[in-house]
């Protein structure tokens, strides 16, 4: 059986085809990324960056600190032999502007609840010349106290910290970070110790598509007190350097 299509039916089909083309064209619109990211990782080395996670995504962090010093030489494989301090943390982005994580390290059985809130990001149109975020943390030293009369969960075992991260891309592949911070109750074994104030400085050079070199220095400007935790005087201005590999959503340092 044969039949003819009416003019009205042809017009209806043409309108339907044009509507499909309009939808396809709208999907082809390219959104230009205006945000500048001076750092790929969540941290420079110890200092927090302004990096955030999109809403609904998770972040898993693994850190190792090897106890033997470099001065032990080849016999300790320049620090890699021997015991290690391990830190594990899992975080979740409840929104594009708020990330919360919970972590633990076997150093004094330290639990850490940490939140990060970005205020704004550096943009290519120079509306914002740098990135700015706030990070705060609550730490609980859950190690069993030496004094049997003390409880494991006590106010003296709690530490509060806050850091303001400012990062800026100075050149196409070179970024810097300035991170002032404060730590309340830095030495839980001491009474009435003043807050510790630090001024962190960091930089990143992305010399290859996936490879970067990082440096940082964290001088203590107030609240400097020597302690003998772990049998060593360990309250000091810290510095570090690292190579970073960023691939497939994973950052190795």
N, C-alpha and C positions, 0 to 999 in steps of 0.2 A: 504494500500500500504506500502510495506517495502522497505528499502534501506540501503545501507552501507555508513559509513563515510570514506572518503578517508584519507590516511596518511597525506596529506597536511592540511586537515581540522583539524585533531587531533592535529597536530603540532601547528596550529594557536590558538586553544583553550588552549593548555598547556602554550603557551607564554603569552596569556591574563591572565591566572590564576596566573602565576609567577609575572606578572607586578602588579597585585592587592596585592599580598603578600608583594612585595617590598614597595609599598606605605604604607600598614598597619604597617610594621616594622618601617618605617621612622616616622610615627605618634606616635609610642610608645617610641621614644627617650625621656628621662627625662632630662629636663634642671635644673641644680642645681643652686638654688638661692644663689648668692654670696654676696648680699647686707645685711648689718646689720642695723636694725632699733631700736635705743635705746629708741625712743618715738613713741607711736601710734598716739597721738593727734597732732593737728595743733599748739597748744601752750602747754607750761608746765602748767602755770596758767595764767600769763600775758605775759611771755616771749615767743617769737616765737621759734619753733623747726626747724629742717631741713626737716621735713616731706613734701612731695609733692604729687600731684595728677597725675594720668596717663592722657595723652592727651585725650581731649574730655570729661572729667568728671567734674562734678560740686561739689561745697562744700557750704553747708549752715550752718551758725553759729548763735547760739542764746546765749546771755549772760545776766545775771541779777546781779545787785549789789543792795543789800537791804540797805536802808539808816539808819534804827535804829541801834545803836551800840549794841554789845553783852552785854555791861554793863547795858542795860535796863532790862535785866533779863527775867524772865518767863512772865511778863506782856506784853512784846513785842515779846514773843516766841524767845528770844535771837537773835533778829534782823530780823526775817522773817516777822513780822507784819509791816505794814506801806508801804510807797511808795517805788518804786524800779526804778533804772536806767536800761534801756533796750538797748541792742545793737543787731542789726540784720545785717547780711552780707551775700551776695551771691557772690560766686567766680566761675571762669571757668579756666580750664587748656588749654591754647592755644597750648601747647606742653608739652612734658615730663619735660621740663626745664624752663617753665614759667607759672606762675599762677597769675591771676589778680582778685581782688575782690573789690566790692563797698559795704560799710556799712553805717549805721547811728545809732546814739544814741540820746536819748532825753535829754541828758546832754548838754545844750547849743546848741541843734539842730546841733550836730557835724556830718558832713559827712566825710567819710574816703575812699580814693582811695589807694589801697595797692597792691604792686607787690612783688612776691618772685621768686628768681632765684637760684637754687641749682648749686653749682660748682662741687661737687663730694660727693659720699657717702662712708661711712666706709665699707670695704670689709673683708670677712672672710680670704682671702689670704694675708691680711695685705698690699696690694698694697696701700690702703689709710687707715691710722690708725684712722681717725676720719671723720665725715661728716661736710661739710661746705656749707652754703648758705647765700645769701644776701637778705635783705628785706627792702623795702623803702615805705614810705607813704606820702600822701598829705592830710591834714585835713583842712576842712573849717568850722569855727564856724559860723553857719548861723543864730544864735539867733539875734533877732532884737536889734540893738545897743541902749544903754541908751541915747546917744547923738543924738538928732533928725537930726543933721547936718551930721552924719555919714551914709554911705551907708551900706546896708547889705553885699554886696560883695565888700570887700576892702582888700588890701594887708595885713593890720594888723590882719585880721581874718584868715589868712592862716598859717598853720604850716607844716614844712617839717621834716621828721624823717628818720633815716637810722639805721639799726641794722645788725650786722654780727653774725650769729648763728653757733656755733661750738658744736657738740654733739659727745659723744663717749660712747660706751658700754664697761664698765670696766670689768664686769663679765657677766655671762649668762643672769641674770635677773636684772641687775643694770646698769643704764645709767646716765650720767651727761651732763650738758649743760653750756656753757660759752657764754654770749651774751652781748658784749659791744654795746652801742648805743648812738646816738646823736639826740637831738631835738632842732630845730631852732625855735625861737619865742615861748618859753614854756608858757609865760603869755601874752596873747594878750592885756590885759588891761594896760600893762606897756610899756613904750617906751625904746628902746635901751637896752633891757635885753639880757644878754649873753646866748649863747647856753647851754643847759643842757646836761651833759655827765654822763652816767650811766654804771655800770658794773654788769650785771645780772648773777646770779648763780642759777642753778636748778639741781634737781636729781629726778630719778624715780626708784622705786623698784617694780618690777612685782612679787608679792608674791603669785599670783594665776593665773590660765590660763587667766582669763578675768579681774582680779582686780589688781590695782596698787595703790601705795601711792606716792604722789608728794610733793615736797617742793621747795621753791624758795625764793631768797633774791635779791633785786635790790637796792643797795646803790647808792646814787648820789655822784659823785666825783667832780663835777664842776657845777657851775650855780645854786647852792642852793639858792632859794628865797622863803620866805613865802608869800602866798597869802591868801586872805579871800574869795575865790570863794565858793559859796554855804554856806557862813556864818561860815566857819571853816578854820583853818590853815591846808591846805591839801597838802603842798609840803614837802614830807618826804620820807625817805627810806622805801620802801614797802617790805612786806614779806607775804608769804601765804603757806598754806598746803591744800591738797585735796586728796580725794579718787577718782579714775578713774575707770569707767566700760567701756570696749570696747566690742561691740557686733554687728555683722551684718553690719559693715561699719559705725556705729554710736559710738561716744565717748561721754560719760556723765562724768561730773566732779561735 
